[in-house]
Amino acid sequence: MDKEKVKQVIDKIRPQLQADGGDIDLIEVTDDGVVKVRLLGHCAGCMHAQQTLTLGVERTLKQIIPEVTEVVNVPY
């Protein structure tokens, strides 16, 4: 899977997270379609972080890049 394409999609999602005081870093894209990210700022400790990850980030990535199988948060 093309890591640069994943990065471009995350860059499109980023302003929405930043508007809520958070951010996201792309950590890794595995060969089996798992995208590893790190939620930052308010997103890192937010009780809605898992919803943001699955309903926002993962859904958007899967719509644009069907090879994405899962998005997981890699905490510090």
Sequence and secondary structure as in RCSB ss.txt:
>XXXX:A:sequence
MDKEKVKQVIDKIRPQLQADGGDIDLIEVTDDGVVKVRLLGHCAGCMHAQQTLTLGVERTLKQIIPEVTEVVNVP
Y
>XXXX:A:secstr
  HHHHHHHHHHHHHHHHHTTEEEEEEEE TTSEEEEEEEEHHHH TTHHHIIIIIIIHHHHHH TT  EEEE  
 
